[in-house]
Amino acid sequence: MASPPRLSMTNKLLQILPERDYSEIVNDLDLVKLERGTVLAHAGEPIAHIYFLTSGIGSIIATTPEGNQAEAGIFGSEGYVPTSAVADAEISPHDVVVQLSSEAYRMNYERFRNWMEENKNFSKVMIRSIEAFSIQLTFTAVSNAMHDVTERLARWLLMCHDRVSGNEIGLTHEFISLMLAVRRPSVTTSLHILEGNGFIKSERGNIIMRNRPAMEEFARDAYGKPEEEYRRLMANLF
């Protein structure tokens, strides 16, 4: 399949690249479909490919030595995974999993590393993206420590909504409980609170955003700063 022109590329990082760089790098990309649950990288195993999502949502899943799991970070078309490849790390420290069925452009790990070393503009965009992602991870840690479950859920749903087209987010209570590292009854209770306030409508396996501005206000400082920093970091690079 022919690669799209730069301005119609829906992965934000690839679209940012100057035309000349994009036209060279895009030759090393293959479009792939990724079903929900697809593992893009396994913790402790070599990284085979780098993925630039053009739709859908994925998660970085951290696992403790005793097997406890929680989401460390969320990503969509604004970034790439596995992020450790930017540091020339060949082994993924975490599982990287598709949450919502997606499409992505895939690049061989060795070609990614070659472009990082050979193309200054490509390297600049990838490194800026990692800085933005690290800010997200920092605020996730702060939110987990400072905010209650309902505020954390509001933040997480706003982040998911940022990465989907439309107002429907196809996620189950079980999956949300894993992402927030809380028990399923806590998720159910928090969803009822958000729904009772008119922010969302919760259906079986699906959440519909109804009043985003009000939910942003409810989330308070749990949401917004990382998104603001992403826009700042990625603006006017060239």
C-alpha positions in Angstrom: 0.0 0.0 0.0 1.3 3.4 -0.9 2.3 5.7 2.0 0.1 8.8 2.5 1.3 12.3 1.8 2.7 13.9 4.9 -0.2 16.3 5.5 -2.7 13.4 5.5 -0.6 11.3 7.9 -2.6 11.0 11.1 0.3 10.1 13.3 1.2 13.5 14.7 5.0 12.8 15.0 5.4 11.7 11.4 3.3 14.6 10.2 5.5 17.1 12.1 8.6 16.0 10.1 9.8 18.3 7.3 8.7 17.1 3.9 12.1 16.0 2.8 12.7 13.9 5.9 9.2 12.4 5.8 9.6 11.4 2.1 12.7 9.4 3.0 11.6 7.9 6.3 8.1 6.8 5.1 9.7 4.2 2.8 10.6 2.2 5.9 7.0 2.1 7.3 4.4 -0.6 6.8 0.7 -0.1 7.6 -0.6 -2.7 10.0 -4.0 -3.4 11.7 -3.9 -4.0 15.4 -6.8 -5.7 17.2 -7.7 -5.1 20.8 -5.3 -7.0 23.1 -2.4 -7.1 20.6 0.9 -7.1 22.5 3.3 -4.8 20.7 6.2 -5.5 23.0 6.7 -8.0 25.8 8.5 -7.1 29.0 12.0 -8.5 29.1 12.1 -9.4 25.4 13.8 -7.8 22.4 12.1 -5.0 20.6 11.3 -6.1 17.0 9.4 -3.1 15.7 8.5 0.5 16.5 4.8 1.5 16.1 3.4 4.9 15.2 -0.4 4.6 15.8 -2.7 6.4 13.5 -5.8 5.5 15.4 -6.9 3.7 18.6 -5.3 3.6 22.0 -2.6 1.6 23.7 -1.1 1.2 27.2 2.3 0.8 28.8 1.7 -1.9 31.4 4.1 -2.2 34.4 4.3 -5.5 36.2 5.9 -6.0 39.6 8.0 -9.0 40.5 5.0 -10.6 42.2 2.9 -10.1 39.1 0.8 -7.1 40.1 0.0 -4.9 37.1 -1.1 -1.3 36.4 -1.0 1.1 33.5 2.0 3.4 33.6 1.1 5.4 30.5 -1.4 5.8 27.6 -0.6 6.5 24.0 -2.3 7.1 20.7 -1.6 8.9 17.4 0.5 11.5 19.3 3.5 9.2 19.9 5.3 5.9 19.3 6.1 2.7 21.1 8.1 1.1 22.6 9.6 4.4 23.8 12.7 2.8 25.2 14.0 2.4 21.6 14.9 6.1 21.6 17.7 5.2 24.1 19.1 2.4 22.0 17.6 -0.1 24.4 17.0 -3.4 22.7 14.9 -5.0 25.5 11.4 -3.7 26.4 11.1 -3.1 30.2 7.2 -3.2 30.0 4.4 -4.8 28.1 2.9 -2.6 25.4 -0.7 -3.5 24.7 -3.4 -2.2 22.3 -6.6 -1.1 24.2 -8.8 -0.2 21.3 -8.4 -1.7 17.8 -6.0 0.5 15.9 -4.0 1.0 12.8 -0.3 1.9 12.9 2.8 2.4 10.8 5.4 -0.1 11.8 9.2 0.3 11.5 11.9 -2.2 12.0 13.9 -1.6 15.2 17.2 -1.4 13.4 15.9 1.1 10.8 14.5 3.2 13.7 17.9 3.3 15.3 19.6 4.2 12.0 17.2 7.1 11.4 17.8 8.3 15.0 21.5 8.4 14.3 21.4 9.6 10.7 18.5 12.1 10.6 18.7 15.1 13.0 15.1 16.1 12.5 13.7 12.6 13.1 15.8 12.3 16.2 14.6 15.7 17.5 10.9 14.8 17.1 11.3 11.4 18.8 13.2 12.9 21.7 10.7 15.7 22.2 7.9 13.1 22.2 9.7 11.2 25.0 10.0 14.3 27.1 6.2 14.9 26.6 5.5 11.3 27.5 7.7 11.5 30.6 5.6 14.4 31.8 2.4 12.3 31.4 4.0 9.6 33.5 5.0 12.1 36.2 1.5 13.4 36.4 0.1 9.9 36.5 2.2 9.2 39.6 1.0 12.5 41.2 -2.6 11.8 40.4 -2.4 8.3 41.9 -1.0 9.8 45.1 -3.2 12.9 45.4 -6.6 12.2 43.7 -9.4 9.9 44.6 -10.5 7.1 42.3 -13.3 9.1 40.6 -11.0 12.0 39.8 -8.4 9.6 38.4 -11.1 7.9 36.3 -12.3 11.2 35.0 -8.7 12.1 34.0 -8.2 8.7 32.3 -11.4 8.9 30.4 -10.5 12.4 29.2 -7.1 11.1 28.0 -8.8 8.3 26.2 -11.3 10.7 24.6 -8.4 12.8 23.4 -7.2 9.8 21.4 -10.4 8.5 19.8 -12.6 9.9 17.0 -16.1 10.7 18.2 -17.5 10.4 21.8 -17.6 6.6 22.3 -14.9 4.8 24.2 -15.2 1.0 24.0 -13.9 -0.2 27.3 -15.1 -2.7 29.9 -15.2 -2.2 33.7 -12.7 -5.0 34.1 -10.2 -3.3 31.8 -10.6 0.0 33.5 -9.9 -1.5 36.9 -6.6 -2.9 35.6 -5.6 0.4 34.1 -6.3 2.3 37.3 -5.1 -0.6 39.6 -8.3 -0.5 41.6 -11.0 -3.1 42.3 -13.9 -3.4 39.8 -16.5 -2.3 42.3 -14.6 1.0 42.8 -14.7 1.5 39.0 -18.4 0.8 38.9 -19.1 3.3 41.7 -17.0 6.0 40.1 -18.7 5.5 36.8 -22.0 5.9 38.5 -20.8 9.2 40.0 -19.6 10.5 36.6 -22.8 9.4 35.0 -25.0 10.9 37.7 -23.3 14.2 37.1 -24.2 14.0 33.4 -20.5 13.8 32.3 -20.8 10.4 30.6 -23.2 7.6 29.8 -21.9 4.2 30.8 -23.1 1.2 28.8 -21.9 -2.4 28.8 -18.4 -2.3 27.2 -18.9 1.3 26.1 -18.6 4.8 27.6 -20.1 7.8 25.8 -18.8 11.3 26.6 -21.7 13.7 27.1 -20.3 16.8 28.8 -16.5 17.0 28.4 -16.1 20.6 29.7 -17.9 19.7 32.9 -15.8 16.6 33.4 -12.6 18.6 32.8 -13.7 21.0 35.6 -14.5 18.0 37.8 -11.1 16.5 37.2 -9.5 19.7 38.4 -5.7 19.6 38.3 -5.6 15.8 37.5 -5.9 16.6 33.8 -4.5 19.2 31.5 -0.9 20.0 32.3 0.7 17.1 30.3 -1.5 17.9 27.4 -0.5 21.5 27.5 3.2 20.5 27.7 2.8 18.2 24.7 1.5 21.1 22.6 4.3 23.4 23.8 7.0 20.8 23.1 5.8 19.8 19.7 5.0 23.3 18.4 7.2 25.1 15.8 10.0 22.6 15.8 11.0 23.5 12.2 
